[in-house]
Amino acid sequence: MTQIAHAAAGKSAPSVKRAAESAPNSGMQAVQAIAEAEQEVVRRASEATAELGEALMEVVREQTRHNLDAWTALAETVDWDLVARTVDWDRVLRIQGEFLQTSLERTARLTQRYLEMTQAVIGSAAAAATAADQARKAA
């Protein structure tokens, strides 16, 4: 049970005690009192869970705002016009092209190896099926 549920249960314990003390000896009334106490525990746990969710969302909003402010401040420290003029765009394009070519070659090798392995598995499964079929016929 979570801390929230424990807290809710602790707060509703007096409610359970009052319900049990005020309920006559009838079994049905005792069951009803227990059900009402359980509903109270669930209600309080739900409220506590909602409060926790709101608190977590506030922390996330604060962190997101802080991240955005920090990145904005960092971006403002760079002279982007100077960067654009000093970048060797031919080299950038060559590096990107080499990266893409190498990635595609690697993917092609992986695909080829996958197909070879699939064919081997299918071939061995077919051979096993043929051998099993021949064994059944021989028996």
C-alpha positions in Angstrom: 0.0 0.0 0.0 1.4 3.4 -0.9 2.1 6.2 1.6 -0.9 8.0 0.2 -3.2 5.1 0.8 -1.7 4.6 4.3 -2.4 8.3 5.1 -5.9 8.0 3.8 -6.5 4.8 5.8 -5.1 6.5 8.9 -7.4 9.5 8.5 -10.4 7.2 8.0 -9.7 4.9 10.9 -11.8 7.0 13.3 -14.6 6.8 10.7 -14.4 3.0 10.7 -14.3 2.9 14.5 -17.4 5.2 14.8 -19.2 3.1 12.1 -18.4 -0.1 13.9 -19.5 1.2 17.3 -22.7 2.8 16.1 -23.8 -0.3 14.0 -26.2 -2.6 15.8 -25.3 -6.3 16.0 -26.9 -6.9 12.7 -24.5 -8.4 10.2 -25.9 -6.5 7.3 -25.4 -3.1 9.0 -21.9 -4.0 9.9 -21.1 -4.9 6.3 -22.7 -1.6 5.2 -20.6 0.3 7.7 -17.4 -1.4 6.5 -18.3 -0.7 2.8 -18.8 3.0 3.7 -15.5 3.1 5.5 -13.8 1.5 2.5 -15.4 4.1 0.2 -14.1 6.9 2.5 -10.6 5.4 2.3 -10.8 5.3 -1.5 -12.1 8.8 -1.7 -9.3 10.2 0.5 -6.7 8.2 -1.4 -8.0 9.5 -4.7 -7.8 13.1 -3.4 -4.2 12.6 -2.1 -3.2 11.0 -5.5 -4.7 13.9 -7.3 -2.7 16.3 -5.1 0.5 14.4 -5.8 -0.2 14.4 -9.5 -0.6 18.2 -9.4 2.6 18.6 -7.4 4.5 16.5 -9.9 3.1 18.4 -12.9 4.2 21.7 -11.2 7.7 20.4 -10.8 7.8 19.3 -14.5 6.5 22.7 -15.6 9.2 24.5 -13.5 11.9 22.2 -14.9 10.7 22.7 -18.4 10.7 26.5 -18.0 14.1 26.4 -16.4 15.5 24.3 -19.3 14.0 26.6 -21.9 15.4 29.7 -20.2 18.9 28.1 -19.9 18.9 27.1 -23.6 17.7 30.5 -24.7 20.5 32.2 -22.7 23.1 29.8 -24.2 21.8 30.4 -27.7 22.0 34.2 -27.2 25.8 33.8 -26.4 26.5 32.6 -30.0 26.9 35.0 -32.9 25.0 32.9 -35.5 25.9 35.1 -38.4 29.6 34.6 -37.7 29.0 30.8 -37.3 27.2 30.7 -40.6 30.0 32.5 -42.4 32.8 30.4 -40.8 31.2 26.9 -41.3 32.8 24.8 -44.0 29.5 23.7 -45.7 31.3 21.5 -48.3 32.9 19.5 -45.5 29.6 19.3 -43.6 27.9 17.9 -46.7 30.7 15.5 -47.4 30.6 14.2 -43.8 26.8 13.8 -43.9 27.0 12.0 -47.3 29.7 9.6 -46.0 27.6 8.9 -42.9 24.5 8.2 -45.0 26.4 6.0 -47.4 28.0 4.0 -44.5 24.7 3.6 -42.8 22.9 2.4 -45.9 25.8 -0.1 -46.6 25.5 -1.4 -43.0 21.8 -1.8 -43.4 22.2 -3.7 -46.7 24.7 -6.1 -45.1 22.3 -6.7 -42.2 19.4 -7.3 -44.5 21.5 -9.7 -46.6 22.7 -11.6 -43.5 19.1 -11.8 -42.2 17.9 -13.2 -45.5 20.7 -15.8 -45.5 19.8 -16.9 -42.0 16.1 -17.1 -42.8 16.8 -19.2 -45.9 19.0 -21.5 -43.7 16.3 -21.9 -41.1 13.6 -22.6 -43.7 15.9 -25.1 -45.4 16.7 -27.0 -42.2 13.0 -27.0 -41.3 12.1 -28.4 -44.7 14.8 -31.0 -44.4 13.6 -32.0 -40.9 10.0 -32.2 -42.1 11.1 -34.4 -45.1 13.2 -36.7 -42.8 10.3 -37.0 -40.3 7.9 -37.8 -43.2 10.3 -40.5 -44.6 10.6 -41.9 -41.1 6.8 -42.2 -40.7 6.6 -43.8 -44.1 9.3 -46.3 -43.2 7.6 -47.2 -39.9 
